[in-house]
Each structure stands twice: as structure tokens, then as C-alpha cells.
Amino acid sequence: MSGPARTTVPALPDRTDVVIVGAGPTGLALAAHLASAGVGFLLLDRRPEGAGTSRAGVVHARTLETLEPVGAAAPLVERGLRLTRFGIRRGRHRLATVAFDGLPTPYPYALLLPQYETEAVLLDRVRALGGSGAVRRPYTVTGVGQEPGGAVVTVDGPRGTETVRAAYAVGADGMRSTVREAAGIGYRGGRYAQSFALADVRMEWLPGREEVSMLLGPDGPIVVAPLPGDVFRVVAAVREAPGEPDAAFVQRVLDERAGGQGRVGEVLWSSRFHVHHRIADRYRAGGILLAGDAAHVHSPAGGQGMNIGIQDACALGRALADVLTRGADPDTRLDAYERERRPVAERVISFTDRLTRAATVRSLPVRAGRDATLRLLGLVPAWRTRLAAELAGLRS
């Protein structure tokens, strides 16, 4: 009688320079930067394959700038849809238009494409830079500790329980980060009362495919953004969204808030989510570091979340490369990463919170005042430029 089948999956290495937990956009971007610098790493993710849904849908200018050094900007631009306008409306009435085409960047536009496309490009770059074998799925991290030589990461995977030692462990594993919790780092903030419905749809949309539109109404905002392939992303704040919004639900929301400008044909994918606004007390505890949603989450207003996570990854990749390949002092250099990136997260949380609260006010007099203010501000070039720079991630 034969014994149990033996797995052919190779064992994890006993040791590496950096263990990255979470192979979303942040983890993949960090892996690409480390690979380009010749830093050894292991990228672990609990999912058997990458995301097949679109979730985040925009890559902003600053993010593209940070991805240039690893060769990811050009293929993203090739796949994406370039839009230069962000329109703020109330039903059929335009309140303000923000333009990106005058910004001082090689990428004067918002690049619209599904998150799985962004992840695919980043994974291709990791492989091209020599890190193919270092991306391992599905592996669930069950423990992260520290010892004098660095971090100790325990994982469950196809071969059972394995342990990897590294100089550093990075949590890029989302809002419910196992790495952050293991490090004992607090995560302060709260949750908005509204739920959000998200759907990728095929539809007739009267404003067309030349801009991203945010429509304001008494029941909350709705964002309509074109995606490649004749698809539109619809995101709406609602009191309680269904688990998987269907075409009838999306159509009802559009009818109520968009003044009859949209006619839904087919829902390709949909979901419901709740929005938190939180930030980690620290980005580093010894040999453990945080990036992306593990370090900060906020409202999706403005499409900032994935973008500042990828920007975190760029800054952290530079810092780790300085320490591991150029002999920089670890405490000085890695603490500088937090000093650089945490204020950015604080500003984005504040900005998106103001935008979300302004978009969800229910008082009729307050809404009227908000709309009048937006019309006036929309006539001021300096305000339009500042908002465009904030959305694009170019404000210093």
C-alpha cells in the first residue's frame, strides 16, 4: 500500500534579506524595487493567484513617476485609458471641472485601468528583474517575531509549517494586517457610517468617456469613471448596499442621482465595502515595517489608496536598498521612511475625509452652500490647479 503523496513544491528558503507579506500592488511594487537594487526578498501571499477583480481603478501621475525606475510606468500607460478631466456635478449640472493636462509631470492625466492589470504589470516587472522564484503562493503568515539577527516569519503553505529568517519583514497585507498586529502597532481611526456599492458595468453614459465624474446628491455621492474596454466603474455611497449590487440596483442609484444620464446594460463585477479612516501609530518596530493599507486606510474619494501604497513601496524600497547594499545606518535610514511617508498618509486621510463629508451632507441649506461654493471655486485657476495636484499626488 503506497503512502501519502509527497508535495513537489520546493521549500521556502531558510533566510533572505526581506520577507514581504502581501502580493497586492504595494507588495509587488516593493518587490520590483528590491529586485532592481539586487536585494534578496521573498514575497508571500495567502491567495493562490492574483486579484481577478478590478477594485482600485486609477493610477495617478506621482505613482507613475515612482514606477519609472523599475520599468513599470510605460506598460501601465500602454494598457490604461488616459483622462485629463475630473468633473464635479449635481445631477446634470456641472459645478466645477479640474484638469490634469497642465500639471508639471510627464504624466499629465489620470490613468484609468483595473487593479488586476496594475498587478499583472508589476508582477511582470518583478519577474523581468529576476525575482520570479521569490513570489510564492498560497502561503499564510501565522506569526512574525524578532530576534537579534532580524525578523522570524512563520507560514503555513503547501509543505505545512515553515520558518523564514530575514533582516526585515514588511507588512503589505492590508487593513487587517497580521504583521502589524504581531508587531503590536496600534491602528487608530474609525469607520464611516455609509456603505459603498462598487460595480463595473457596460452602459450608455451621456457625459461620455472623456472624464471622471463625481455627482453630488442628497443621498450621497456617486463616481462614474471610464475604464478600458468600453466599461464604466460606478462607486456610490449608500445607506446599506447589497453584497453584490445588480443592474437594477445600479440603475436605480443612477436614476436617483445622475438625472437620467445613464442606462445600465450589463454588470461585469460588483461588490460592497465599508470605508475606514485609520493610520498606524508607527511604520516601524525594529525589523518590522509597514506599507500600504497595513499602515493607513481612508475614503476612496479621489482614488488615492492604491497610489499612496505604491508610493510607500518606492520609498521603502530605496531605504532598504540603502541599508542592505550601501551600508546606511538602519535606524537613521528606516526611521526616515516613516518621517517621509506618514505625513503624506495623514494629509490624504484629512483631504479624503473632507471630500467625503462634503459629498455626503444631507442638510438642504448646507448642500446649497456647498454647491454655490464649488461653482465659485471652479472659476479660480489656482484652486483648480491645487486640487488637480492633490489628486495627482504632486503636492509637496
C-alpha positions as CSV (number, residue, x, y, z in Angstrom):
1,M,0.0,0.0,0.0
2,S,1.5,3.3,-1.0
3,G,1.9,6.2,1.4
4,P,0.5,9.7,1.1
5,A,1.6,11.7,-1.9
6,R,4.6,14.0,-1.3
7,T,4.4,17.6,-2.4
8,T,6.7,18.7,-5.2
9,V,6.5,22.3,-4.1
10,P,10.0,23.5,-3.2
11,A,10.7,24.5,0.4
12,L,11.0,28.2,1.3
13,P,14.5,29.5,1.8
14,D,15.7,29.4,5.4
15,R,16.9,33.0,5.1
16,T,16.6,36.1,2.9
17,D,17.1,39.8,3.1
18,V,13.4,40.9,3.2
19,V,10.2,39.0,3.6
20,I,7.2,40.9,2.1
21,V,3.8,39.8,3.3
22,G,1.0,40.6,0.8
23,A,1.3,40.5,-3.0
24,G,-1.1,43.3,-3.9
25,P,0.1,46.4,-5.6
26,T,2.1,47.6,-2.6
27,G,3.9,44.3,-2.1
28,L,4.6,43.8,-5.8
29,A,5.9,47.4,-6.2
30,L,8.2,46.9,-3.2
31,A,9.4,43.6,-4.7
32,A,10.2,45.3,-8.0
33,H,12.2,48.0,-6.4
34,L,14.2,45.5,-4.3
35,A,14.8,43.3,-7.3
36,S,16.1,46.2,-9.3
37,A,18.5,47.0,-6.5
38,G,19.8,43.5,-6.1
39,V,18.2,42.9,-2.7
40,G,17.1,39.4,-1.9
41,F,13.5,39.0,-0.9
42,L,10.6,36.6,-0.5
43,L,7.1,37.8,-1.4
44,L,4.3,35.7,0.2
45,D,0.6,35.9,-0.3
46,R,-2.3,33.7,1.0
47,R,-4.2,33.8,-2.2
48,P,-3.5,31.1,-4.8
49,E,-3.4,33.7,-7.5
50,G,-3.6,37.5,-8.0
51,A,-6.7,39.6,-7.9
52,G,-9.2,38.9,-10.7
53,T,-11.4,41.8,-9.8
54,S,-10.8,45.5,-10.5
55,R,-11.1,47.3,-7.2
56,A,-8.8,50.3,-7.5
57,G,-9.2,51.8,-10.9
58,V,-6.9,54.8,-11.3
59,V,-3.1,55.3,-11.3
60,H,-2.1,58.9,-10.7
61,A,0.9,60.9,-12.0
62,R,3.1,60.7,-8.9
63,T,2.6,56.9,-8.8
64,L,3.7,56.6,-12.4
65,E,6.8,58.7,-11.7
66,T,7.8,56.3,-8.8
67,L,7.4,53.3,-11.1
68,E,9.6,54.6,-13.9
69,P,12.9,53.3,-12.3
70,V,11.6,49.7,-12.3
71,G,10.2,49.9,-15.9
72,A,6.5,49.7,-14.9
73,A,5.3,53.1,-16.0
74,A,5.4,52.6,-19.7
75,P,3.5,49.3,-19.8
76,L,0.8,50.7,-17.5
77,V,0.3,53.7,-19.7
78,E,0.1,51.4,-22.7
79,R,-2.7,49.4,-21.1
80,G,-4.6,52.3,-19.5
81,L,-7.1,55.0,-20.5
82,R,-5.7,58.5,-20.1
83,L,-8.2,61.1,-18.9
84,T,-7.4,64.8,-18.3
85,R,-10.6,65.9,-16.6
86,F,-12.3,65.4,-13.3
87,G,-15.8,66.8,-13.3
88,I,-17.9,67.6,-10.2
89,R,-21.6,67.7,-10.9
90,R,-25.0,67.8,-9.2
91,G,-27.2,65.7,-11.5
92,R,-27.0,67.2,-15.0
93,H,-25.5,70.5,-13.7
94,R,-21.7,70.9,-13.8
95,L,-20.3,72.6,-10.6
96,A,-16.6,72.5,-11.4
97,T,-14.0,70.9,-13.7
98,V,-10.5,70.0,-12.6
99,A,-7.9,69.5,-15.4
100,F,-4.7,67.5,-15.2
101,D,-3.2,68.4,-18.5
102,G,-1.3,71.4,-17.2
103,L,0.5,69.7,-14.4
104,P,4.3,69.6,-14.3
105,T,4.8,65.9,-14.8
106,P,5.5,63.5,-17.7
107,Y,2.1,62.0,-17.0
108,P,-0.4,64.9,-17.0
109,Y,-3.5,62.7,-16.7
110,A,-5.3,60.2,-14.6
111,L,-4.6,56.7,-15.9
112,L,-7.7,54.5,-15.7
113,L,-7.3,50.7,-15.6
114,P,-8.4,47.9,-13.3
115,Q,-6.3,46.9,-10.4
116,Y,-5.7,43.4,-11.7
117,E,-4.0,45.0,-14.8
118,T,-1.7,47.0,-12.5
119,E,-0.8,43.9,-10.5
120,A,-0.1,42.0,-13.7
121,V,2.3,44.7,-14.9
122,L,4.1,44.8,-11.6
123,L,4.4,41.0,-11.4
124,D,5.8,41.0,-15.0
125,R,8.4,43.6,-13.9
126,V,9.3,41.5,-10.8
127,R,9.9,38.5,-13.0
128,A,11.9,40.5,-15.6
129,L,14.1,41.9,-12.8
130,G,15.0,38.4,-11.6
131,G,12.6,37.9,-8.8
132,S,10.2,35.3,-10.3
133,G,11.1,32.5,-7.9
134,A,10.7,34.7,-4.9
135,V,6.9,35.2,-5.4
136,R,5.2,32.3,-3.5
137,R,1.5,31.4,-3.2
138,P,-0.5,30.3,-1.3
139,Y,1.3,30.9,2.0
140,T,-0.5,32.2,5.1
141,V,1.7,34.1,7.6
142,T,0.8,32.9,11.1
143,G,3.5,34.6,13.1
144,V,6.1,37.3,12.9
145,G,8.7,37.7,15.6
146,Q,12.1,39.3,16.1
147,E,15.5,38.1,17.3
148,P,18.9,39.7,17.4
149,G,19.5,38.9,13.7
150,G,16.3,40.3,12.4
151,A,12.7,39.0,11.8
152,V,11.4,35.5,12.0
153,V,8.3,34.7,9.9
154,T,6.2,31.5,10.3
155,V,4.0,30.5,7.5
156,D,1.5,27.7,6.6
157,G,1.7,26.6,3.0
158,P,1.7,23.5,0.7
159,R,4.5,21.9,2.7
160,G,3.0,22.6,6.0
161,T,4.5,25.0,8.6
162,E,7.8,26.6,7.6
163,T,10.0,29.3,9.1
164,V,12.0,32.0,7.3
165,R,14.5,34.4,8.8
166,A,15.2,37.8,7.3
167,A,16.9,41.0,8.1
168,Y,13.5,42.7,7.7
169,A,9.8,41.8,7.4
170,V,7.4,44.1,5.7
171,G,3.6,44.1,6.2
172,A,1.9,44.9,2.9
173,D,-1.0,42.7,3.9
174,G,-3.9,45.2,4.1
175,M,-6.0,46.8,6.8
176,R,-6.3,43.6,8.9
177,S,-2.5,43.2,8.8
178,T,-1.1,40.1,10.5
179,V,2.3,41.7,10.5
180,R,1.1,44.9,12.2
181,E,-0.8,43.1,14.9
182,A,2.2,40.8,15.5
183,A,4.4,43.9,16.0
184,G,1.9,45.4,18.5
185,I,1.5,48.6,16.4
186,G,-1.7,50.4,17.1
187,Y,-4.1,51.4,14.2
188,R,-6.2,54.4,15.2
189,G,-9.3,55.7,13.5
190,G,-12.9,54.8,12.7
191,R,-15.4,53.8,10.1
192,Y,-17.8,55.9,8.0
193,A,-21.5,55.1,8.5
194,Q,-22.3,54.6,4.9
195,S,-21.5,51.5,2.9
196,F,-20.3,51.8,-0.7
197,A,-21.5,49.9,-3.7
198,L,-19.0,49.3,-6.5
199,A,-19.8,47.9,-9.9
200,D,-18.0,47.6,-13.3
201,V,-20.7,47.9,-15.9
202,R,-21.4,48.4,-19.6
203,M,-23.8,51.3,-20.1
204,E,-24.8,54.3,-22.1
205,W,-23.5,57.3,-20.2
206,L,-24.5,60.7,-21.5
207,P,-21.4,62.7,-20.2
208,G,-19.3,60.2,-22.3
209,R,-15.9,58.7,-21.7
210,E,-13.7,61.8,-21.6
211,E,-13.8,62.5,-17.9
212,V,-14.2,61.0,-14.4
213,S,-17.4,62.4,-12.9
214,M,-18.3,62.8,-9.2
215,L,-22.0,63.5,-8.8
216,L,-23.3,65.0,-5.6
217,G,-26.8,64.4,-4.2
218,P,-28.8,64.3,-1.0
219,D,-28.3,60.6,-0.7
220,G,-24.6,60.8,-1.1
221,P,-22.1,60.9,-4.0
222,I,-21.6,58.6,-7.0
223,V,-18.5,58.4,-9.0
224,V,-18.6,57.3,-12.7
225,A,-15.2,56.6,-14.3
226,P,-14.5,55.1,-17.7
227,L,-12.2,52.0,-17.8
228,P,-10.6,50.4,-20.9
229,G,-12.7,48.1,-22.9
230,D,-15.9,50.2,-23.0
231,V,-16.5,49.6,-19.3
232,F,-17.5,52.1,-16.6
233,R,-16.7,52.0,-12.9
234,V,-19.6,53.1,-10.7
235,V,-19.0,53.8,-7.0
236,A,-21.8,55.0,-4.8
237,A,-22.2,55.8,-1.1
238,V,-25.5,54.2,0.1
239,R,-27.1,53.6,3.4
240,E,-26.7,49.8,3.0
241,A,-25.5,48.3,-0.2
242,P,-26.3,44.7,-1.2
243,G,-23.5,42.2,-1.2
244,E,-23.3,42.1,-5.0
245,P,-25.2,45.0,-6.5
246,D,-27.1,44.0,-9.6
247,A,-28.0,46.0,-12.7
248,A,-31.4,47.1,-11.2
249,F,-29.7,48.4,-8.1
250,V,-27.0,50.4,-10.1
251,Q,-29.7,51.7,-12.4
252,R,-31.8,52.9,-9.5
253,V,-28.9,54.8,-8.0
254,L,-28.1,56.4,-11.3
255,D,-31.7,57.4,-11.8
256,E,-31.8,59.0,-8.4
257,R,-28.5,60.8,-8.5
258,A,-27.4,61.3,-12.2
259,G,-30.6,62.8,-13.6
260,G,-31.3,60.0,-16.1
261,Q,-27.9,60.3,-17.8
262,G,-27.0,56.6,-17.5
263,R,-28.6,53.4,-18.9
264,V,-27.0,50.2,-17.5
265,G,-26.8,47.2,-19.8
266,E,-24.6,44.6,-18.0
267,V,-22.9,44.3,-14.7
268,L,-19.5,42.6,-15.1
269,W,-18.5,42.6,-11.5
270,S,-19.8,44.2,-8.3
271,S,-19.1,44.3,-4.6
272,R,-19.9,46.1,-1.4
273,F,-17.5,47.6,1.1
274,H,-17.3,49.8,4.1
275,V,-14.7,52.6,4.4
276,H,-12.4,53.2,7.3
277,H,-10.1,56.1,8.1
278,R,-7.1,54.7,10.1
279,I,-3.4,55.2,10.5
280,A,-0.7,53.1,12.2
281,D,0.9,54.6,15.3
282,R,4.3,53.7,13.8
283,Y,5.5,52.4,10.5
284,R,8.4,50.5,12.0
285,A,9.1,48.3,15.1
286,G,12.7,47.2,14.9
287,G,13.0,44.8,11.9
288,I,9.3,45.0,11.1
289,L,8.0,47.7,8.7
290,L,4.6,48.6,7.3
291,A,3.4,49.9,3.9
292,G,0.1,50.5,2.1
293,D,-3.2,49.6,3.7
294,A,-1.3,48.0,6.6
295,A,-0.1,51.5,7.5
296,H,-3.1,53.6,6.5
297,V,-6.6,53.4,5.0
298,H,-9.0,56.2,4.1
299,S,-12.0,57.1,1.9
300,P,-11.8,56.1,-1.8
301,A,-12.6,59.7,-2.7
302,G,-10.0,60.8,-5.3
303,G,-8.7,57.3,-5.9
304,Q,-5.7,57.7,-3.6
305,G,-5.5,54.4,-1.7
306,M,-3.5,52.1,-4.0
307,N,-1.5,55.1,-5.2
308,I,0.0,56.1,-1.9
309,G,0.6,52.4,-1.1
310,I,2.7,52.1,-4.3
311,Q,4.5,55.3,-3.4
312,D,5.2,53.9,0.1
313,A,6.8,50.9,-1.6
314,C,9.1,53.1,-3.7
315,A,10.3,55.0,-0.6
316,L,10.7,51.8,1.5
317,G,12.5,50.0,-1.4
318,R,15.0,52.9,-1.6
319,A,15.5,52.8,2.2
320,L,16.0,49.1,2.4
321,A,18.4,49.1,-0.5
322,D,20.4,51.9,1.1
323,V,20.7,49.8,4.3
324,L,21.3,46.4,2.8
325,T,23.5,47.2,-0.2
326,R,25.1,50.6,0.6
327,G,25.8,50.3,4.3
328,A,23.4,53.1,5.5
329,D,22.7,53.2,9.2
330,P,19.5,51.2,9.7
331,D,17.9,53.3,12.4
332,T,18.6,56.6,10.7
333,R,17.5,55.5,7.2
334,L,14.5,53.4,8.1
335,D,13.1,56.0,10.5
336,A,13.4,58.5,7.7
337,Y,11.0,56.3,5.7
338,E,8.3,56.9,8.3
339,R,9.1,60.6,8.5
340,E,8.7,60.9,4.8
341,R,5.6,58.8,4.3
342,R,3.5,59.1,7.4
343,P,2.7,62.8,6.9
344,V,1.6,62.0,3.3
345,A,-0.9,59.5,4.7
346,E,-2.1,62.0,7.3
347,R,-2.7,64.6,4.6
348,V,-4.5,62.2,2.3
349,I,-6.7,61.0,5.2
350,S,-7.6,64.6,6.1
351,F,-8.2,65.5,2.4
352,T,-10.4,62.5,1.6
353,D,-12.3,62.8,4.9
354,R,-13.2,66.5,4.0
355,L,-14.1,65.4,0.5
356,T,-16.3,62.5,1.7
357,R,-18.1,64.6,4.4
358,A,-18.7,67.4,2.0
359,A,-20.1,65.0,-0.6
360,T,-22.4,63.2,1.9
361,V,-24.1,66.2,3.7
362,R,-27.8,65.8,4.0
363,S,-28.9,69.3,5.1
364,L,-30.5,71.2,2.1
365,P,-29.1,74.6,3.2
366,V,-25.6,73.1,3.6
367,R,-25.8,71.4,0.3
368,A,-26.9,74.6,-1.4
369,G,-24.0,76.4,0.2
370,R,-21.5,73.7,-0.8
371,D,-22.7,73.8,-4.5
372,A,-22.5,77.5,-4.7
373,T,-19.0,77.5,-3.2
374,L,-17.9,74.8,-5.7
375,R,-19.2,76.9,-8.6
376,L,-17.2,79.9,-7.4
377,L,-14.1,78.0,-6.7
378,G,-14.3,76.3,-10.1
379,L,-13.8,79.7,-11.6
380,V,-10.5,80.2,-9.8
381,P,-7.5,78.7,-11.7
382,A,-5.3,78.5,-8.6
383,W,-7.9,76.4,-6.8
384,R,-8.4,74.1,-9.8
385,T,-4.6,73.6,-10.2
386,R,-4.1,72.9,-6.5
387,L,-6.9,70.3,-6.4
388,A,-5.5,68.6,-9.6
389,A,-2.1,68.5,-8.0
390,E,-3.6,67.0,-4.8
391,L,-5.4,64.3,-6.7
392,A,-2.4,63.5,-8.8
393,G,-0.1,63.2,-5.7
394,L,2.1,66.0,-6.8
395,R,1.7,68.4,-3.8
396,S,4.9,68.7,-1.9
